[in-house]
């Protein structure tokens, strides 16, 4: 059994606070590997086809972009939190292509939070996430509610 106590709990996700998602270099190899298994459209698999498409180059699948976001989110703070998962995603918008060689950065903004009425040890945190390429262009935005355990549960 681990004696690690998560650094972040529900109480840390205050409305209006911003959290960095760090950075991630996107490689051609990982774009092709992901697409080969999950989204084998030609512009995700072949540089020449990608360049001749409206995407302008070998482009990551939108689902790959969402997966890279999830990894950045986990590494930035989620894996060191009291996360209890999420009831779903409100939306994901792919704003522009993510191309081989891009470096993604991102941030999370906390929009709202509330404690559970039925589970006093649980809180809901509404989050908005933005991913940018190296030119500070928005490439993806997501919004969802995450569930975190409270550090100090509310007594009923």
C-alpha positions in Angstrom: 0.0 0.0 0.0 1.3 3.4 -0.9 1.9 6.1 1.7 1.7 8.8 -0.9 -0.8 11.6 -0.2 -1.9 13.4 -3.3 -0.7 17.0 -3.5 -4.0 18.4 -5.0 -7.5 17.9 -3.7 -10.9 19.5 -4.5 -10.1 22.6 -2.3 -7.1 23.5 -4.5 -9.1 24.0 -7.7 -10.5 27.4 -6.9 -12.7 29.3 -9.4 -10.6 31.4 -11.8 -7.3 29.7 -11.1 -5.1 28.6 -14.0 -3.0 25.5 -14.2 -0.2 24.9 -16.7 -0.3 21.7 -18.8 3.4 21.8 -19.7 4.5 21.1 -23.2 4.7 18.2 -25.6 6.6 17.8 -28.9 4.4 16.0 -31.5 6.4 13.6 -33.8 5.6 12.2 -37.2 6.2 8.7 -35.8 3.6 9.0 -33.1 1.1 10.6 -35.4 1.4 7.6 -37.8 1.4 5.0 -35.0 -1.8 6.4 -33.5 -3.5 6.8 -36.8 -2.5 3.3 -38.0 -4.5 1.9 -35.1 -7.3 4.3 -34.4 -7.8 6.7 -37.3 -6.2 5.5 -40.6 -7.2 8.3 -42.8 -4.5 9.0 -45.4 -3.6 12.6 -44.2 -2.7 11.1 -40.8 -0.5 8.4 -42.3 1.4 10.0 -45.2 3.3 13.3 -45.3 2.6 13.9 -49.0 -1.1 13.3 -48.7 -1.2 15.5 -45.6 0.6 18.3 -47.5 -1.9 18.1 -50.4 -4.9 18.2 -48.0 -6.5 21.2 -46.4 -4.5 20.3 -43.2 -1.2 21.4 -44.8 1.0 18.6 -43.5 1.1 15.3 -41.7 -1.7 16.0 -39.1 -2.5 14.3 -35.9 -6.0 12.9 -35.6 -8.3 15.0 -33.5 -8.6 12.0 -31.2 -4.9 11.8 -31.0 -4.8 15.5 -30.0 -7.4 14.7 -27.3 -5.2 11.8 -26.1 -2.1 14.0 -26.0 -4.1 16.5 -24.0 -5.1 13.8 -21.5 -1.5 12.7 -21.1 -0.4 16.4 -20.5 -3.3 16.8 -18.0 -2.3 13.6 -16.1 1.4 14.6 -16.0 0.8 18.2 -15.0 -1.3 17.5 -11.9 -4.1 14.9 -12.3 -1.9 11.9 -11.2 -0.9 13.8 -8.1 -4.5 14.6 -7.1 -7.5 13.0 -5.5 -9.1 12.6 -8.9 -12.1 10.3 -8.9 -12.7 10.4 -12.7 -15.3 12.5 -14.6 -18.9 12.0 -15.5 -18.2 13.0 -19.1 -17.0 15.7 -21.4 -19.1 18.7 -22.3 -17.3 19.4 -25.6 -14.0 19.1 -27.5 -13.3 21.5 -30.4 -10.4 21.0 -32.8 -9.6 24.5 -33.9 -6.7 24.0 -36.2 -4.5 21.0 -37.3 -1.7 19.7 -35.1 1.2 18.9 -37.4 4.3 16.8 -37.0 6.9 18.9 -35.4 4.5 21.1 -33.4 5.1 21.7 -29.8 1.9 21.8 -27.8 1.4 23.8 -24.6 -1.7 24.3 -22.6 -3.6 25.6 -19.6 -6.6 24.8 -17.5 -8.9 27.4 -16.1 -11.3 26.5 -13.3 -14.8 27.7 -14.1 -16.8 26.4 -11.2 -16.8 24.0 -8.3 -19.4 22.5 -5.9 -19.5 19.7 -3.4 -21.7 16.7 -3.9 -25.0 16.7 -2.1 -25.1 12.9 -1.8 -21.4 12.3 -1.1 -19.9 14.8 1.3 -16.4 13.7 0.5 -16.6 14.4 -3.2 -16.5 17.7 -5.2 -17.2 18.6 -8.8 -14.8 20.9 -10.6 -15.8 22.4 -14.0 -12.6 22.9 -16.1 -11.8 24.6 -19.4 -8.6 23.5 -21.2 -6.8 25.2 -24.1 -4.0 23.7 -26.2 -1.8 25.9 -28.3 0.9 25.2 -30.9 4.4 26.9 -30.8 2.9 29.9 -32.6 0.5 30.5 -29.7 -2.4 29.5 -32.0 -5.3 27.7 -30.3 -5.4 24.1 -31.7 -7.9 22.5 -29.3 -10.3 23.4 -26.5 -12.1 21.1 -24.1 -14.5 21.5 -21.3 -15.6 19.0 -18.7 -16.4 18.4 -15.1 -13.9 16.4 -13.0 -14.6 14.8 -9.6 -12.1 15.1 -6.7 -12.1 13.9 -3.2 -12.1 16.7 -0.6 -9.1 17.0 1.7 -11.5 18.0 4.5 -14.8 16.2 3.9 -17.9 18.2 4.9 -19.8 16.7 7.8 -23.5 16.0 6.9 
